[in-house]
Amino acid sequence: MVLAIPVYGQSLALGEEAIRITDFDTFGTQTNHMVVTENLDENFGYYSDTHFKQWMKKMLNDHDRAFELSVYGMAEVVAKHLKEQGYGDSLLISTFPGGQGATGIADMSKGTKAYKKFIEEIEVSYQKAKDKGWDFVVPAFCWMQGEDDIVWKKSGNYKKDLKQFQTDLNRDIKAITKQRADVVCITYQTNCLTLSKEFNENNFSGRETEIPQAQLELINEDDLFIPSGPTYPYSFVGERVHIDGISQKRLGYLAGLSVIRLLDSKPAKGLYPIGFSISGDTVLVRFNVPTPPLVLDTIAVKYAANHGFSVIDSTNTNILKKVFLKDNVLKLYCKKSPSGAKTRYAVNGIKDKSGPKYGPRGNLRDSQGELLSTTIANKVYPLHNWSYQFDVLVK
């Protein structure tokens, strides 16, 4: 059986600026020859915006602009797990990128050039598998898009648009593969708020948070959306738009864990708030915690004021005084009643910056990394779940 798990989105999906960590020449051997491209071969790294250019790059062995992709790390994790479960000789993982850089969601959805190419590649992969007499299924795809819509405000309702994209892709893939199982969206969360020239962390009506909030709400509300994680804990090239190669790999490993849990019928939901209440001048925030305990970590992510939390009232004032964490509940002590204010996390940062030092960020994570870690370039990285960025009106 072939499990196809591609990635789709804008430049982060294509690994733009991410110096390659994966060695294409040995990747097949490293993964027990379980990971293949859309052509069901091991010729990784030949991506372009048209089939012809992609074919030419392959013929010329042109790896120019062949960047690190999150799905390489994802596939490593899934392949290792399936081999340990005894499926090393009976399963392949097909993974490849699709989408278009510097593009809003409306211009890469159904009917567009990028979408058509993506569907055609899934169809090609399916047909190659059938020609060999193999089964073929797409359990999930990874989503990495949103930066363009934050900065340029192109989408009028990003949550609706992303759900429609998943619905369309689900329908079109099932028409090809004839599978019964729905195609799940494994979504990251974009956190590039400060790239918008209009961004103001104390602006009660700030629109920049709508895209990351929509991604979070779909994970929380819709079983066909599951998380990989937010991007703010990871290093960005030039601290701006694109996460670097090591960060692509790290986020890919989290996506891989989500795939494994999906295949095991135990889908994860990530670290995010599941309830808000008010007690006097205090906001109480309860969290879904995948691996307790919660930790306020100022080493992996540089300390942000009040650990990244804020409570903004209708006069554009941050009324938060102090943050206190106990068990899975966070207490936000305010200068006055927070009723009607917006409780936020990771809505801050320096203009034009992203990442764990100066960009929009927070210090809240779980302790999954105490149990699960990975080594990249001789350095150990714990695989914690970091809290998703949020912006919620509390009454």
Stockholm file with secondary structure:
# STOCKHOLM 1.0

chainA/1-395         MVLAIPVYGQSLALGEEAIRITDFDTFGTQTNHMVVTENLDENFGYYSDTHFKQWMKKMLNDHDRAFELSVYGMAEVVAKHLKEQGYGDSLLISTFPGGQGATGIADMSKGTKAYKKFIEEIEVSYQKAKDKGWDFVVPAFCWMQGEDDIVWKKSGNYKKDLKQFQTDLNRDIKAITKQRADVVCITYQTNCLTLSKEFNENNFSGRETEIPQAQLELINEDDLFIPSGPTYPYSFVGERVHIDGISQKRLGYLAGLSVIRLLDSKPAKGLYPIGFSISGDTVLVRFNVPTPPLVLDTIAVKYAANHGFSVIDSTNTNILKKVFLKDNVLKLYCKKSPSGAKTRYAVNGIKDKSGPKYGPRGNLRDSQGELLSTTIANKVYPLHNWSYQFDVLVK
#=GR chainA/1-395 SS CEEECCEEESTTTTTTTCCCCSCHHHHHHHTTTCEECTTSSSCCCCCCSSHHHHHHHHHTTCCTTCCCCHHHHHHHHHHHHHHHTTCTTTCEEECCEEECTTCCGGGGSTTSHHHHHHHHHHHHHHHHHHHTTCCEECCEEEEECCHHHHHHCCCSCHHHHHHHHHHHHHHHHHHHHCCSSCCEEEEEECCCGGGSTTCCTTCTTCSTTHHHHHHHHHHHHCTTEEEEEESTTSCBGGGSSCBCHHHHHHHHHHHHHHHHHHHTTCCCCCSEEEEEEEETTEEEEEEECSSSCCEECSTTTTCCGGGGEEEECTTSCBCEEEEEEETTEEEEEESSCCTTEEEEESCCCCTTCCSTTTSSCCCEECSGGGTCEEEETTEEEECCCBCCCEEEEEC
#=GC SS_cons         CEEECCEEESTTTTTTTCCCCSCHHHHHHHTTTCEECTTSSSCCCCCCSSHHHHHHHHHTTCCTTCCCCHHHHHHHHHHHHHHHTTCTTTCEEECCEEECTTCCGGGGSTTSHHHHHHHHHHHHHHHHHHHTTCCEECCEEEEECCHHHHHHCCCSCHHHHHHHHHHHHHHHHHHHHCCSSCCEEEEEECCCGGGSTTCCTTCTTCSTTHHHHHHHHHHHHCTTEEEEEESTTSCBGGGSSCBCHHHHHHHHHHHHHHHHHHHTTCCCCCSEEEEEEEETTEEEEEEECSSSCCEECSTTTTCCGGGGEEEECTTSCBCEEEEEEETTEEEEEESSCCTTEEEEESCCCCTTCCSTTTSSCCCEECSGGGTCEEEETTEEEECCCBCCCEEEEEC
//
